[in-house]
Amino acid sequence: MTIRSVYRAIGFVVIVLLACVAPDAQAVSRSLAPADVCTQYIADWSDVEKYVWTDVCRHGEADAGLAPFARKGDIPPMPISGDFVRTLLTLSPYRERVAEKGLRIHGFQMNSPLVLHNLTVHGLLDFQYFTADWIDMSFATIDGPIQLVRGLVKSITLDRAHITFDLTMIDVYTRWSNDCSLGSIDASGVEIDDGVQIIGGRFGKLNFSEAKFGRRFGIENAKSNAISLYGATVNGPVRLTNLV
């Protein structure tokens, strides 16, 4: 066999090996492509939840007013489940995309609890124009800011949670329960590295006892039956104005 024929044989083997390896490499590349992640759904997701995930994945935000099923002059809230939101925040490949893009959902109705107890979540959480059942973030680590705007919620639990940025609530209202009591914000022992800003809204009780705030704490133009800051520490200004 000549040297030239040996090189030809080696070249043939290399081509065959590349042909065998290439499909696998392409498959891995396809599995990581953002476009495919944005259309990767779980079997029991509704069409609305599929829309929410695709828009959140691509743009960081899903808005009921821009949904394909929205009608001019009539924008119904998007029905989603608490389990769906929990999946986006805690399971791969969704959580990695949320950590990068944030989770902004505007105009939705969540009729089942969102339970993030003792879990770690990365990325911005921005819920606006919403109604929700119980939101439980007790003992959770939220590595990002939380913004709740114009919402009606059964109650919110943040006991012993750690929020690495800030908590902002604007015009958030808690529901009346069957025993004619208002839902509360229970945040005893919460640690918020930045601070809290609550503007407007109505609550049965705002409980921030034993809490720690990094920079500021402010409540203005809000209605609450009781506010507790017993044992709380704030490394910055405290502003409580126009409380009812």
C-alpha positions in Angstrom: 0.0 0.0 0.0 1.4 3.4 -0.9 1.6 6.4 1.4 -1.0 8.2 -0.7 -3.5 5.3 -0.3 -2.9 5.2 3.5 -3.8 8.9 3.7 -6.9 8.3 1.6 -8.0 5.5 4.0 -7.4 7.7 7.0 -9.4 10.5 5.4 -12.3 8.1 4.7 -12.4 7.0 8.4 -12.4 10.5 9.6 -15.2 11.4 7.3 -17.2 8.4 8.5 -16.6 9.3 12.2 -17.7 12.9 11.6 -20.8 11.8 9.9 -21.6 9.6 12.9 -20.9 12.3 15.5 -22.4 15.3 13.7 -26.1 14.3 14.2 -25.5 14.0 17.9 -23.7 17.3 18.1 -26.5 18.9 16.1 -29.1 17.4 18.4 -27.3 18.8 21.5 -27.1 22.2 19.8 -30.8 22.1 18.9 -31.8 21.2 22.5 -30.0 24.3 23.8 -31.4 26.7 21.1 -33.5 29.5 22.8 -36.1 29.2 20.1 -36.8 25.6 21.0 -36.8 26.3 24.7 -39.4 28.9 24.2 -41.8 26.4 22.6 -41.0 23.6 25.0 -44.3 22.9 26.9 -45.5 20.5 29.5 -48.4 18.3 28.5 -51.0 19.7 30.8 -50.4 23.3 30.1 -53.3 25.2 28.6 -53.1 27.3 25.4 -52.9 30.4 27.6 -50.0 29.0 29.7 -48.2 28.1 26.5 -48.6 31.7 25.2 -47.4 33.0 28.6 -44.3 30.9 28.6 -43.3 31.6 25.0 -43.6 35.4 25.4 -41.8 35.3 28.8 -39.1 33.2 27.3 -38.6 35.5 24.2 -39.3 38.9 25.7 -39.3 38.5 29.5 -43.0 39.5 29.6 -46.4 38.2 28.8 -49.2 40.8 28.6 -52.9 39.9 28.3 -53.4 43.0 26.1 -51.0 41.6 23.5 -52.3 38.0 23.6 -53.7 36.5 20.4 -57.0 35.8 22.1 -57.5 39.4 23.4 -60.4 41.3 21.8 -60.4 45.0 21.1 -62.0 46.7 24.1 -62.3 43.5 26.0 -59.1 42.1 27.5 -60.0 39.2 29.9 -57.3 38.2 32.4 -55.2 35.2 31.4 -56.1 32.1 33.5 -53.0 30.4 34.8 -52.3 28.0 37.7 -50.0 28.4 40.6 -48.3 25.2 39.7 -47.5 26.6 36.2 -45.8 29.6 37.7 -43.9 27.5 40.2 -42.7 25.3 37.2 -41.3 28.4 35.4 -39.5 29.5 38.5 -38.1 26.2 39.7 -37.7 23.6 36.9 -35.2 23.4 34.0 -35.0 24.7 31.3 -37.6 27.3 32.4 -35.9 28.7 35.5 -32.6 29.4 33.7 -34.5 31.5 31.1 -36.4 33.3 33.9 -33.2 34.1 35.7 -31.9 35.7 32.6 -35.1 37.5 31.3 -37.2 37.9 34.5 -40.8 36.9 34.9 -43.3 39.6 34.1 -46.9 38.6 33.7 -49.5 41.4 33.3 -53.2 40.7 33.4 -53.7 37.3 34.8 -55.9 35.3 37.1 -54.3 32.6 39.3 -57.0 30.6 41.1 -54.7 28.1 42.8 -51.9 28.7 45.4 -48.4 29.6 44.3 -46.2 27.7 46.8 -42.5 28.5 46.8 -41.9 27.5 50.4 -38.2 26.8 51.2 -37.3 27.1 47.5 -34.7 29.3 45.7 -35.8 31.5 42.8 -33.6 33.6 40.6 -34.8 36.7 38.6 -37.2 39.5 38.7 -40.8 38.7 39.7 -43.3 41.3 38.3 -47.0 40.6 38.6 -49.4 43.4 37.5 -53.2 43.6 37.1 -53.8 40.3 38.6 -56.0 38.2 41.0 -54.4 35.4 42.9 -55.0 32.8 45.6 -52.5 32.4 48.4 -48.9 33.2 47.6 -46.5 31.4 49.9 -42.8 32.3 49.8 -42.1 31.4 53.4 -38.5 30.4 54.0 -37.8 30.9 50.3 -34.8 32.8 48.8 -35.9 35.2 46.1 -32.7 36.3 44.3 -34.2 39.3 42.5 -36.7 42.1 43.1 -40.5 41.5 43.7 -43.0 43.9 42.2 -46.7 43.4 42.8 -48.9 46.1 41.1 -52.7 46.4 41.1 -53.5 43.0 42.4 -56.2 41.2 44.5 -54.8 38.3 46.5 -56.1 36.0 49.2 -53.0 36.5 51.3 -49.2 36.6 51.0 -46.8 34.7 53.3 -43.1 35.8 53.5 -42.2 34.4 56.9 -38.4 34.0 57.2 -37.9 34.5 53.5 -34.8 36.2 52.0 -35.2 38.7 49.2 -31.9 39.9 47.8 -33.3 43.1 46.2 -36.5 45.0 47.1 -40.2 44.4 47.6 -42.6 46.8 46.0 -46.4 46.6 46.3 -48.6 49.2 44.7 -52.4 49.1 45.0 -52.5 45.5 46.2 -55.6 44.4 48.0 -56.2 41.3 50.1 -59.5 39.4 49.9 -62.3 39.0 52.4 -62.4 35.4 53.7 -65.4 33.4 54.6 -65.2 34.5 58.3 -65.4 38.2 57.1 -61.7 38.9 57.9 -59.3 40.4 55.5 -56.3 38.5 54.2 -52.9 39.6 55.6 -49.3 40.0 54.6 -47.3 37.8 57.0 -43.6 38.6 56.8 -42.3 37.9 60.3 -38.5 37.4 60.2 -38.2 38.3 56.5 -34.9 39.6 55.4 -34.9 42.1 52.5 -31.5 43.3 51.4 -32.8 46.5 49.8 -36.1 47.6 51.3 -39.9 47.7 51.2 -42.2 50.2 49.5 -45.9 49.8 49.9 -48.2 52.4 48.2 -51.9 52.2 48.5 -53.8 48.9 49.0 -55.8 47.3 51.8 -54.8 44.6 54.2 -56.1 42.8 57.2 -52.6 43.0 58.8 -49.1 43.9 57.8 -46.8 41.8 60.0 -43.1 42.6 59.7 -42.1 41.7 63.2 -38.4 40.7 63.6 -37.8 41.6 60.0 -34.5 43.0 58.6 -34.4 45.7 55.9 -31.2 46.8 54.3 -32.0 50.3 53.2 -35.5 51.6 53.8 -39.1 50.8 54.8 -42.0 52.8 53.6 -45.8 52.6 53.6 -48.1 55.3 52.4 -51.8 55.7 51.6 -52.5 52.2 52.7 -55.4 50.7 54.8 -54.6 48.1 57.3 -56.2 46.9 60.5 -52.8 46.5 62.2 -49.1 47.0 61.3 -46.4 45.2 63.3 -42.8 46.2 63.2 -42.0 44.7 66.6 -38.3 43.8 66.8 -37.6 44.8 63.2 -34.4 46.6 62.1 -34.0 49.0 59.3 -30.6 50.4 58.1 -32.2 53.5 56.6 -35.2 55.8 56.7 -38.7 54.7 57.8 -41.7 56.5 56.3 -45.2 55.8 57.4 -47.7 58.3 55.9 -51.4 58.6 55.4 -52.2 55.2 57.0 -55.8 54.3 57.7 
